[in-house]
Amino acid sequence: MTFDPAEIERPPAVWTYVLPGGWHVWAGRTARDNDHLSLKIARNDDWWFHLSGMPGSHVVLFVRDGVEPPRDVVKQAAAIAAWHSKQREGGTVAVTGTRARYVAKPKGAKPGTVSIRREAVFRVKPGLPTG
């Protein structure tokens, strides 16, 4: 199955980006949209990002079946997560990334709150794709 954003039920409010090579990235606008994106839309092998230890959007880089995104695409998605956070004006910031299969909702947690496992930390400058 190939990723086709038109086939996914889109939450009411997400920012959408297309990175070089046709990689799709979505960022939630609200806590409820973050939950929907992270827990209902993201597939197991998709990449999930969030600014480390601070409020911000949940960001998903959709992975095409059988095709791993290049490292620079993963870092660009992490930079989008940094941009959609309170550290937008910061220099280099830490963004946590993991596969969506390792994102879970703790029982009784507020909207937008998740727990993650097997995370990697990406040091990136906040930014959006150009062009």
N, C-alpha and C positions, 0 to 999 in steps of 0.2 A: 504494500500500500504506500503510495506516495503522498506527501503532505500537500493538502489543498485547503488553504484557509477558508475558501467558500463553503466547504463541507462541514465546518465546525460551528456549533452554536456559539455565537460571540456574546460575551457578557455585555451589559448595557454600556459600559464605559471602559475602553482600553485604548491606549496609544498603540499604533501599529507602525512597524518599520520593516523595510526590506534591505538587507545587507548585501554587499557584493557577492555574486554567485547565486542570488535568489533565496537566501536564508531569511526566514520570517521571524520577527521578534515582536512580542506583545508585552505591554506593561500595564498593570492594573491601575485604575485611577482612584479607587476607594478601597477600604478594608474588605467590604463584601465582594467587590470585583476581584481583589487579590485572592480571596478564598476560592471563588469560582474558577479563576484562571489556573491557580495552582493545584486544586484538588479535583476539578471536574473536567477541565479541558486538556491540561498538560498530560502527555502520554509518558510511560515509564522511561523511555530513553531520551526524552527532551531534557535540555539543560534548564535549570531553575537558578535565579540569582536574586540577591537582596543585599543591601548595604549592611555590613557587619555592625551589629549592636545599636543601630539607629533606625528611626522610622523611615519608611520609603516604600516604593512600589515593589510588588513581586513581578519579576520579569522572566519570561519564558522564551527560550530559543528553540524553535521547533526543529527536530532532527528528522531528516528524511530517512525512511527505512533503508538500512544497510549502508548509509553514507554518513561518515563522521564529519562534523564541521571542522574546518581548519582552525588551528590555534588562534589565528588573528581574528576570526569570526567570533569565537568564544569570548575573546577579550573585548571585542566591540560590544557584544551583548552585555558584558559586565559593566562597561562604561555607560551604557544606557541605564542600567540599574543605579549607578552612582548619580547620573543626571537627575533621575526621578526620585531624589532623596533630599534631605535637609543639608547634605554636604555638596550640593551642586556647585557652589562657589569655592569648594575646597581644592587643594592641590591634588596630589595622589592620595587616593582613599582605598580602604580594604573592602572588597565585595566578596561575599560568600557565594559559592556556586556548588551545585550538586545535581545529580540526575533527579528528575521529578519523582521517581520511584522511592526516593529517600525523604520525601516531604510528607508530613502527616499533621493532622489536626489533633492537638491534645483535647481530651474530653472536657467539655465545659469552657474551653478557651474563647476569648473574645474574637470577633471577626478580624481577620488579618493576621492572627497569631498562629504560627505553625512551629513544629519541631523538625529538625533536619538531622540527618546522619551522613557520614562519609563526605563531608564538605571539603572543598579546596578554597583557598583564599587567593583572589586575584587583586593585585595592586594596579589600579588604573586611574586615569584622569577622567572625571565626569565629561561625557560628551554624547552628542547625537550624530548619526550618520550624515555625511555631507553628500550632496548631489542628488 
